[in-house]
């Protein structure tokens, strides 16, 4: 899983002008790479309960979400596309990771993502 994240995940950042047109090759490529990384996140999280939770959280949240996915989400204009991306990321996260948290708190690895959601 670590090797996949390090060697296979690549989400390019293009200038805003290059991706504003959703039919442009740059925009299409960036979107395909983003959704491929979301699929990898969902597959990594499936290992929760089999592989140690801290390892799954490190790979899925620290290395994949915070390094790649969040950067793309933050550069996506606020609107339906951004909401869809956030919803898909949230859907990947196991509910049991949040069961013992106090109200209004989150996992340390999700602080930046949560700040984006609040905005």
C-alpha angles and dihedrals in degrees: 000000000000091000091051091053094046098043108024106038114089124153110175121215112221129185113275090248091059095054102034089090103069091204094057117111091239093053093046093048093048091050093048090051092048094051091045089056091048088053089051090050091053090049093049092050090053086070090064107120092025099057119038111282094232090056092049091047092048093051098039101037109022099035104029109024099037097038101041118004099045092051090056092045092051090052094049112096115250108266142078095323092053092047091050092051092049092047092052092050092049090048089059094058118096113239092222090068088068102041098094097041122110118245112279094020132103142188113292090239091057100052095103093044091050091049088055091050091051092052 
